[in-house]
């Protein structure tokens, strides 16, 4: 099942993507794609609805982030060994956790704003884990019980802000529009193995990232359990699980960074495609 949100920013409505590719409004049965809608009970209820009984939505409508405002948008750094190598950093012994500002959350095809003073805007395709019920001190053997599904994330990053401006990474990760998420949440029953998903990014039509979640250092099970020992995860929260090699910062000998007018297109297999254009912030 694929759940999404559509409509103007701040006034999105819940919907599902039917098997015929049409968008069907869920407003009559769910207030939003939020923690309640992502619970086991609600997902079973929604799965039992015949999409043909739901209102059809114009296919050209804007898509919002696939989850309503989460409590936590957790990111994992350097979670692919080959990406750590291209960044010139050691492979982490434990997951690196940071939080993306909720103000960064936006739709999968929204424009990405180039921040004032930005010189090193970069892309990062990532598998997103969408939490379905509260996770606190969860053992690994129960981790997937707390997952509702998966989505595509672009962990847009400003490398100068992140690395050269002192302090933590957050200032290079939380600018407005730095969190395109979606186009939809794909429920976990449609993703039998989250560690076997190809993922890629194209910039201006050129393939830059071409990886697989099979090479993640810490997999989905480990991450849900690990994060829950430090941050209580709530239904509707997102964990962006790290990016494979091929980011602009890693291009040798001369890194490539985004400029106004550039286009990013990225995907995780089976989870949909995002497209963003860079505009002046």
C-alpha positions in Angstrom: 0.0 0.0 0.0 1.3 3.5 -0.9 0.1 6.4 1.2 0.7 10.0 0.3 -0.4 13.6 1.0 -1.5 16.1 -1.6 -2.5 19.7 -1.9 -1.0 23.2 -1.1 1.8 23.4 1.4 0.3 23.4 4.9 -3.1 22.2 3.8 -2.3 18.7 2.5 -4.8 16.0 2.5 -4.2 12.2 3.0 -4.5 9.8 0.0 -3.5 6.5 -1.3 -2.0 5.5 -4.7 -4.3 2.9 -6.2 -2.9 0.0 -8.3 -4.1 1.7 -11.5 -1.9 4.7 -10.6 -4.7 7.0 -9.6 -4.6 9.1 -6.4 -7.6 8.5 -4.1 -8.5 10.8 -1.3 -8.6 9.4 2.2 -10.0 12.4 4.0 -13.2 10.6 4.8 -11.3 7.9 6.9 -8.1 9.6 8.0 -7.2 13.1 9.2 -3.7 12.9 7.7 -0.8 10.5 7.1 0.2 10.8 10.7 1.0 8.6 13.7 -2.6 7.4 13.9 -3.0 6.5 10.2 0.4 4.6 10.4 -0.6 2.4 13.3 -1.2 -1.3 12.6 -4.9 -1.0 13.2 -5.4 2.0 10.9 -3.2 0.5 8.1 -5.3 -2.7 8.2 -8.5 -0.6 8.0 -7.2 1.5 5.1 -6.0 -1.7 3.3 -9.5 -3.1 3.5 -11.1 -0.1 1.6 -11.8 -0.5 -2.1 -10.0 2.4 -3.8 -12.7 2.7 -6.3 -15.1 3.9 -3.6 -12.8 6.8 -2.8 -12.8 10.2 -4.6 -10.2 10.4 -7.5 -7.7 13.3 -7.2 -6.2 15.2 -10.1 -3.0 13.5 -11.0 -1.2 16.8 -11.5 -1.7 17.9 -7.9 1.2 18.9 -5.8 2.5 16.2 -3.4 3.5 17.1 0.1 5.9 15.2 2.3 4.5 11.7 2.6 4.2 12.0 6.4 2.6 14.8 8.4 4.9 16.8 10.6 6.9 14.1 12.6 8.2 14.5 16.2 11.6 13.4 15.0 13.4 13.5 11.7 16.5 11.4 12.5 19.4 11.1 10.1 22.3 8.6 10.1 25.7 9.8 8.9 28.4 7.9 7.0 26.3 4.7 6.9 27.9 3.4 3.7 31.6 2.5 3.9 32.4 3.7 0.4 30.7 7.0 1.1 32.8 7.4 4.3 35.8 6.8 2.1 34.9 9.4 -0.4 34.3 11.9 2.4 37.8 11.0 3.8 36.3 9.9 7.1 36.7 6.6 9.1 34.0 4.0 9.0 32.0 4.6 12.2 32.0 2.0 14.9 28.5 3.0 16.0 25.7 4.8 14.0 26.2 8.5 13.8 22.9 10.2 14.7 21.9 13.8 14.0 18.5 15.5 13.7 17.2 17.4 10.6 15.2 20.5 11.5 11.5 19.8 10.9 11.4 23.1 9.1 13.4 21.4 6.3 10.5 18.9 5.6 9.0 19.4 2.2 7.3 17.7 -0.7 9.2 15.3 -3.0 9.0 17.6 -6.0 9.2 21.0 -4.3 11.9 23.4 -5.3 15.0 23.4 -3.2 16.0 26.8 -2.0 19.7 27.7 -2.3 20.4 29.4 1.1 21.9 32.9 1.2 25.7 32.6 1.1 25.6 29.0 0.0 28.6 27.8 -2.0 28.5 24.0 -1.5 25.0 22.7 -1.9 24.9 18.9 -2.3 22.5 15.9 -2.7 22.1 12.6 -0.8 19.5 10.0 -1.8 18.5 7.9 1.2 16.2 5.1 2.3 13.7 6.5 4.8 12.3 4.3 7.6 8.8 5.5 8.7 7.9 4.5 12.3 4.5 3.0 13.0 4.4 2.9 16.8 6.4 4.2 19.7 9.8 2.7 20.0 11.8 3.1 23.2 14.6 0.7 24.1 13.5 -1.7 21.4 15.5 -5.0 21.0 16.7 -5.8 17.5 14.4 -8.8 17.3 11.4 -6.5 17.7 12.6 -3.6 15.6 10.6 -4.3 12.5 7.4 -4.5 14.6 7.8 -0.7 15.0 8.2 0.1 11.3 5.1 1.1 9.2 7.0 1.4 5.9 9.6 3.1 3.9 10.1 6.2 1.7 12.6 8.1 -0.4 14.5 10.9 1.3 16.9 13.5 -0.1 19.2 14.7 2.7 20.0 18.0 1.0 23.2 19.3 2.6 25.3 22.5 2.5 28.8 21.2 3.0 30.4 24.5 3.9 27.8 25.1 6.6 28.1 21.5 7.7 31.8 21.0 7.9 33.6 24.4 7.7 31.5 26.6 9.9 32.3 24.9 13.2 30.0 23.0 15.6 27.7 20.2 14.7 26.4 19.1 11.3 22.9 20.4 11.9 23.5 23.9 10.4 24.2 22.3 7.0 21.3 19.9 7.1 18.3 21.9 8.4 17.8 24.8 6.0 14.3 25.3 4.5 13.5 22.6 1.9 16.5 20.5 2.8 14.2 17.5 3.5 12.2 16.4 0.4 10.4 13.2 1.7 8.2 10.9 -0.4 6.4 10.7 -2.8 4.7 8.1 -0.7 5.1 5.8 2.3 5.3 2.2 1.0 4.0 -0.1 3.7 6.5 -2.7 4.9 4.5 -5.7 3.5 5.5 -4.4 0.0 9.2 -4.2 0.9 10.3 -7.8 1.9 14.0 -6.9 2.2 14.9 -3.3 2.9 18.6 -4.3 2.6 18.2 -5.2 -1.1 17.1 -1.9 -2.7 19.0 -0.1 -5.4 19.0 3.7 -5.1 20.3 6.4 -7.3 20.5 10.1 -8.0 20.7 12.0 -11.3 21.8 15.7 -11.5 20.9 17.5 -14.7 20.3 14.1 -16.3 23.7 12.6 -15.3 23.8 9.6 -13.0 25.8 10.6 -9.9 24.8 8.0 -7.3 24.2 4.4 -8.0 24.2 2.2 -4.9 22.3 -0.4 -3.0 21.1 -0.6 0.6 22.9 -4.0 0.8 26.1 -2.0 1.5 24.8 -0.1 4.5 27.1 -0.5 7.5 24.1 -0.6 9.9 20.9 -2.0 8.5 17.3 -1.1 9.2 16.9 -3.5 12.2 20.0 -2.2 13.9 19.2 1.5 13.3 15.6 1.3 14.7 16.8 -0.5 17.8 19.9 1.7 18.2 18.2 5.0 17.8 15.4 4.0 20.2 18.0 3.7 23.0 18.8 7.4 22.7 15.6 9.0 21.2 12.1 7.8 21.8 10.6 7.3 18.3 7.0 8.1 17.7 4.6 6.9 15.0 5.1 9.1 12.0 8.8 9.7 12.7 11.4 9.3 9.9 14.9 7.8 10.0 17.0 8.7 6.9 19.5 5.9 6.8 22.5 7.4 5.1 23.7 7.8 1.5 25.8 5.7 -0.9 28.8 7.3 -2.7 28.5 9.7 -5.5 27.7 13.0 -3.7 29.0 16.2 -5.2 31.5 16.7 -2.4 33.2 13.4 -3.3 33.8 14.1 -7.0 37.6 14.0 -7.6 39.6 16.1 -8.3 37.1 18.9 -8.3 33.9 18.6 -6.3 30.6 19.5 -8.0 28.0 21.5 -6.1 24.5 22.6 -7.1 23.6 26.0 -8.4 20.4 27.8 -9.3 18.6 26.0 -12.2 20.1 22.6 -11.5 17.7 19.6 -11.2 18.0 16.6 -9.0 16.1 13.3 -9.7 16.4 10.5 -7.2 14.8 7.2 -6.3 14.9 4.1 -4.1 13.6 1.0 -6.1 9.9 0.5 -5.5 9.5 3.6 -3.4 9.0 6.2 -6.1 10.9 9.0 -7.7 11.6 12.6 -6.6 12.5 15.6 -8.7 13.6 18.9 -7.4 14.9 22.1 -9.0 17.3 24.5 -7.2 16.0 28.1 -7.0 17.3 31.2 -5.2 16.5 31.1 -1.5 
